[in-house]
């Protein structure tokens, strides 16, 4: 099995206690206060199309396997899986501020969180968890207020600008100044592979006229969209300093031996997770 990422990248590949995940160097200097990762397929117990670190209960996988996978990634990060709060995503752009009272929701107890593609908190020992299989994971850390956020930005979320919405909710809830935010744009389907129809292309142009610069048309007239690039520009427009934004540059479909990829695996795949917690 290949181990190398095919693209040159701004991420760090980590293997700990048998679990493989990626981290972003931009958060390295905060590691005393901040836990974060984006998972890979590797290090879990699931089999078949979910081999092996599937973290979604809504895939072709058993509940026992998914629970064991959560325990393994939590152990690898030295956090308590019972402190995790799971999103319930709908390709929308709503972002929810959660607290210690929400710990365990969606994992060890039932959840009343539904229809939120982003989660934020400023409390320690609350582990945010969001899910992906080609969509773009966004990580936010307000270094001054010690607040964090994760959001799921697929093409719909990107058109709806969930990055801006996440920042808005952090401002409202915690008084975050975008100048204090460090952000990472994780592995997702890249411009190399994200082929879309005319109607999706047009939605981007209608939402952001400048997104033309991030849409390519090939010789056959097919459109390809650079979601990571569009999101980075949106973050800069919201006031995050450009040198505080880490863009992974990694394509999940090109690297579907490492990452679950909806397109790369023709819809039969598991789910990756972004995880973030203040210590
Ligand atoms: Zn690709």
Boltz pocket constraint, residues with backbone or C-beta under 6 A from the ligand:
constraints:
  - pocket:
      binder: B
      contacts: [[A, 189], [A, 190], [A, 191], [A, 192], [A, 193], [A, 194], [A, 251], [A, 252], [A, 253], [A, 254]]
      max_distance: 6.0
